[in-house]
Amino acid sequence: MALFLSTFVNKIDKKGRVSVPATFRAALSQEPFQGFIAFRSYKYAALDCCGYARMERLSQSVDGMAMFSDEQDSLTASIFADALQLPFDGDGRVILPQGLLDYAQIEDRVAFVGRGGTFQLWRPESFEQVQEEARVRAKNAQATLSLHREASLSQGEVS
């Protein structure tokens, strides 16, 4: 499974091309599609991005919802109808379509933000503000996380 970590800010050239961070390209290297999928975030002025395998898992999850329900209809319209496959060129760049750039208010620089199994593309200044707000919310909520056991551990071993 692809794992996306850290935040990188890269310049966008006049043709809309941007270099994808090497660690992100490496995480996507085992995917059947050499590039990534991007779609508008329905929560933020940002782009949600993932590899092809993750997109297939999203599709399977939506398929598990009640067919023709308003929820399923809304999610398929929000995720799949706008999703674009962005292939890597020979230099590890992708072309970011103007419509996606406009939605995320991205101009000449873009922040690649690792989110574990997915990543996002942000206008750098917008992300800084949202990240700070998230840290405050997590601290105020005293958020905690339980680690899942590794599948390779036998019963009785401690991770």
N, C-alpha and C positions, 0 to 999 in steps of 0.2 A: 504494500500500500504506500502511495506517495505521502511524504510528510514535508510540509512547508513551514519553515521557521524563519524568524527575523523579519526586518523591514529594510527594504532597499529603495532608494529614490534614484530614478534614471531619467535622462533627458529624452524627449520625443523630438525626432527630426522633422523637417518641413513636410516630408511625405507621410507622416504619421507612424513611422517605424520607431520601435523602442527595443532595446536589448533586454532580454529576459535574464534575470540573475542566474548565474551558472548553477547554483544549488537548486533552483526551481527547475531548470532544464534537466538536471540530473535526476531529480525526483520524478519527472515525467518521462524519463527515457525508456521505461519498460511498458509504456502505454501503447495501445494499438494505433493511436493517432499521434503523430509527432507534432505536438503543439498543445494547446489547451482550449477549453471551452469557456466563454465569458457570457454573462447575462446581467441584466440590471438587477441590483439588489432591491428588494421590495421594502427593505428596512432603512437603508441609507442612500445618500447620493454617492454611490460607489458601484463597482462592478464585482460580482461574485464570480470566481473562476475555479475550475477544477479540471482534472484529467478525465479522459473518456470513461474509464472504469467507474469513477465516482458518479458521473452523469448517468450511467446505466443503473447504478444503485438508487439514485434519486428517482429514476423512471420506475423502477420496481416498487419503490415505496409509494409513489403516487398511484400505481396500478393496484395497490392493496387497499386503496380508499374506495368508498362507495361510488360506483360508476355513475356519471352524470350528476353527482352532487355538486352543490355550489362550491364547496371547498376544493374538490378535485378540479373543477373547471377553472377556478381562480388560480390554483397553483400551476396547472399546465399552461395557462395563458401567461403567467408571470415568469415562469422558468423556461419552458421549452420553446415557446413561440418566439421569444427574443434571443435565444441562445445562438451564438455564433462560434464556429470552429475557427480558431486562429492558428494557422500552421507556422512553424518556425521556418525562417529562410536559412540559407547556408551559413549565415553569421550569428545564428541564435536570436534573431529578432522576430517580432511579429508586427503586423500593421494593425493599429487600433482604429476601427472605423469611426468616422466623425460623429455619428449618432450616439455611440457609446461614450465617446469623449464628452460630448455635450451633456449627456445625462449625468455624468459624474463630475461635471464642471472641471474637467482636467484640461490643462492648457499645454504648457511646454515641458512639464515634469510630471512623473507619475510615481506614486509609492506602491511598491509591491509588498503587501502585508501578509505574512504567513499566518494561517489560522489552523494549523494542524493538518487535517486531511484536505483542506481547501486553502485558497488565498483570495485576497481582494486587491483591486486596483482603486486607488484613491488620489484625489488632489492632496498633495502632501500637507498643506495647511489645515485642510478639513480633517484629515486623519489625526493630526496632533491633538486637536480639540476633542474629538470623539474618544481617543485613547485615554486622555486625562480624565474625562467624565466616567469612563468605564472603570478606571482604577479607583476613583472615589466611590462609585457604586459598590464595587467588590469589597472595598475596605469597610464601608458603612454596613454592608450586609454581613460582614465577616464570612464571606463565601468560602466554602470548603469543597474538596474534591476527593472522592475515593478512587484509588487506582484499581483497575481491573487486573485480575491475575493473568499472568502470561499463560497462553495455551500450552506451552511446552513444559511447564512445571508439573511434576507429578503431585498427586494428592499428598498432603502432609508437608511439602516443602513450603518455605516462606519466601516471598519475593522481597 
